Amino acid sequence: MNAPRPGTMLGAALALWGCASAPGHKFHDKRMDFSSIKTVAVLPFINLSRDNQAAERVRDVFANFLLATGSIYVLPQGEVARGISRAGVANAAAPSKEEAVALGKALAADALITGTVREYGEVRSGTAVGSAVSLSLEMFETTTGAVVWSASSTKGGIGFAERLFGGGGAPMNVITEDACRDLLNKLFH
Amino acid sequence: MASACAGARPVPRRGPIGVLPPANLSGAAIPTRELRETWEKVLRQRGVQVIDPAALDAFMARHRVRSTAGVDAEVARASAAELGIEGILVTAVELYRNQPPALAMTARLVSTGPDPAIAWIDGESRTGDESPGLFELGLITDVHELQARVMGTLADSLRAFRDGAAPRARACGGGGRFAPRTAFRSRLLTRAAARSVAVLPFADETRRRGAGEVVALEMLRQLEATGHFRVVEPGVVRDELLRYRIVMDNGVSLDGARVVAELLRTDLVLAGVVRDFEEVGVPRAAFTVMLLDRASSEVLWMASAQSQGDDGVFFFDAGLVATAPALSCRMARSALETLGATAAR
């Protein structure tokens, strides 16, 4: 049996490292013309973390980042709340196809963004402590109610520096901003 | 109705003024009577003509004035007619602590008559241990001494304004270290003329009672300091919100903003949410603020800020911001710089 060549070994190691860094998944509907999306409503996020305010915090950061790009107009949260109430959406964090269409009409939005905060806060591994955020987002196109974009991102956690020096890692807000920036990169590229 | 459409603002410079009891935004109990007496005494020492507090109390009882955090149109009109005063001084205590002593106050002079308007606004905050100096000679351990210093600074500022030697509002020291994390400015936003703004009460998502009001007040102060906006007196805004039973639990909607802007006849509505406001240890604050346009029903500007008092501080606490209200003020000023409204110091 031939021994594996060094190049192959390096390739395998890089592939494994790539898996470990958890880049998150991404889905773009190839039939969708994303340039037609001018107005977006960011709906309340589902919170699966232990922090009661995590969903609202992450939603606020993401909505601000999206608006700050200047490419898309993001509706104010109060306006979104009014639209949800007017359209009679039972679970705004996970709207059905029909509800997404109705909500789009009520808000005059081209797309809706829903999200799930899977992890938010402190994580521990042995004596090492760090902060981590993990979230996934979905974009619904409001003409048909179909999902046209989906992506997830995980940032923070316990790295080499935290294990070696301690210190608790970067602040939550910085990590949340990293994750939101990553998701915006996945939306626009 | 609001005074937003009024042209030049009436400037109470020489006549007597009434001093409302301080509104408590500190989130804790404060010695209201003592603070009011000290405040009036300090003002009189600076040559400000203050009417008898008993007369003002009787007026407040007669007109059932319950909120001392602002002046509505009815109170402004009636006080001019019945008390003969040309202004009402509204004071808010944003932080009060006995040991170690700490005090943060904002005061604004609201003109009386048919169109109440903010004539002057300023704020000051100090903690006893913020500048200990060599051998701790600068340490202040007596809360009364601290009160005298804070109130003295504010009274000097009011006196200077009434003498025509100081501007209507003073900008906080800002600096890049308190710049907002994200900001958006619409192309629809122009600076063609001074525009009228109604500042709505900020939604408060913190555990600190009154944090929303403190940040909204600091934002109002810095908006005034820019000189580009005519801010509607918060008492007038509050009165209209109560009269038309406008509740904004989940943040401001475009319809809500439009209704408020129509009622107050303002061009813009400023709303926000406070997510963090911590005073224990190193102060920190986080808020998001947005400016909605009545004409286009769109968000014209949005900024999200999060800072703490020791941001950019490396050696010997030089540059440390010791109180959360002072931090909010600096953050507000830095946020407004992204609006293109740089305040002149």
Contacts between the chains, C-beta under 8 A, distances in Angstrom:
chain1	res1	chain2	res2	distance
A	53	B	205	6.6
A	53	B	275	7.7
A	56	B	205	7.0
A	56	B	275	8.0
A	57	B	275	6.5
A	60	B	273	7.4
A	60	B	275	7.0
A	60	B	288	5.7
A	60	B	304	6.9
A	61	B	181	7.9
A	61	B	182	7.7
A	61	B	304	7.0
A	64	B	181	7.7
A	64	B	182	4.4
A	64	B	184	7.3
A	64	B	288	6.4
A	64	B	302	6.3
A	64	B	304	4.3
A	65	B	182	5.7
A	67	B	182	7.9
A	67	B	184	4.4
A	67	B	299	7.1
A	67	B	302	5.7
A	68	B	182	4.4
A	68	B	183	6.2
A	68	B	184	4.6
A	68	B	302	7.6
A	70	B	184	6.8
A	73	B	298	7.1
A	73	B	299	7.5
A	74	B	299	7.6
A	75	B	254	7.8
A	76	B	251	6.4
A	76	B	252	6.3
A	76	B	253	7.0
A	76	B	254	6.7
A	76	B	271	7.8
A	76	B	290	6.1
A	76	B	292	7.1
A	76	B	299	5.8
A	77	B	250	6.9
A	77	B	251	4.4
A	77	B	273	7.9
A	78	B	248	6.1
A	78	B	250	5.6
A	78	B	251	3.3
A	78	B	252	4.3
A	78	B	253	4.1
A	78	B	254	7.9
A	78	B	256	6.4
A	78	B	271	7.5
A	79	B	252	7.9
A	79	B	253	4.5
A	79	B	254	4.7
A	79	B	255	7.7
A	81	B	250	3.7
A	81	B	251	6.5
A	81	B	253	6.9
A	82	B	250	7.9
A	82	B	253	4.1
A	82	B	254	7.9
A	82	B	255	6.4
A	82	B	256	7.7
A	173	B	181	7.3
A	173	B	286	7.3
A	173	B	306	5.3
A	177	B	181	6.5
